[in-house]
Amino acid sequence: MTAMNEEQTTEFSTASERSAVPEPDAVPERTVAPEGRPAPQDVASDSHRPEPPPDPEPRPEPEPAPFPDAAARLAALRSRLDEACRRAGRPLGSVTLVAVSKYRSRDAVTAALDAGQRDFAESRVQEARVKWPQLRARHPGVRLHLVGPLRTDRTTAAVLGFDALHSIDRTPLAAALAAAMTRTGRRPDCYVHVDTGGTAQRGGVPLDGADAFLKECREVYGLPVVGLMCLPPAGQDPRPHFRVLRSLAAAHGLAGLSMGVSDDFEAAVAEGATVIRVGRALFGPRPRRPRDRTDAGPDGTGGTDRPDPRPPA
Ligand SMILES: *Cc1c(COP(=O)(O)O)cnc(C)c1O
């Protein structure tokens, strides 16, 4: 698989969105550690799994999407969630609604914050670093979740900037996170991403390696693993995937189940989700990624642990 293919498929999007979005070039983060150089643990290469591609530098925010009905949309979503809990015989409030705010303007996020939403998710460390410090300062009690693929050279920024990480899926990443937690003293909740579909399209540890990987995360690296996450392949009935995840979590004594998006969160709640990650059903159709080919940097490699295999644009 080429880096371009991986970039195109590891980030969650519908098939139609995937075909509509041009493949951008990525620019690596410049600073990876407070000391201004990568820590040794961060530069270990991953011999088993390819690294997710680097995040681009954030571009200026697009025009703020109008979001005048934030309170009404949030209330409607919450009542659907309550109804799903009732139908499943689960207590109201037993599922955390995470608003996926990737690519959304600060104005759209502020409207949701003003309506009372406090759990948000971003898919890129860099986007969150630009967008959230100000928002957090103004709105106490925010919990920020990372739902996108995470590179080993972003782990310091990730543990500093996020309260929960939903995409832990390989040994070098677990090792780098453990080192970053030791360095920073921060221990965000960790979810192991399991590739229940076996497609390797969207990242995730393969199902047949999940037992060993979970044990390694907890016993070797001491990560605060609170649960599992999955993202069923597009176009498939998600329920069997949710069930597999649930039984795996039960086998490991894990209470957290991060599963369910706009299109399938009610099914996920019926299957035991404790965290749902909802973007479009709250904010409306997903905007294009805020980047394009002109994002290509002067070189494709600076500060990263692997050279970018793609030719310069
Ligand atoms: C974007 C994203 C979501 C939100 O999906 P919607 O269809 O907008 O609800 C959830 N989980 C992950 C991992 C994502 O990347």
The ligand as an ORCA input file, in Angstrom:
! r2SCAN-3c Opt
* xyz 0 1
  C     -15.130     11.776     11.413
  C     -15.206     10.665     12.387
  C     -16.376     10.405     13.118
  C     -17.668     11.211     12.910
  O     -18.357     10.710     11.811
  P     -19.796     11.339     11.376
  O     -20.210     10.444     10.286
  O     -19.527     12.743     10.956
  O     -20.666     11.258     12.560
  C     -16.351      9.394     14.044
  N     -15.244      8.645     14.255
  C     -14.097      8.844     13.572
  C     -12.927      7.978     13.831
  C     -14.050      9.856     12.619
  O     -12.914     10.049     11.930
*
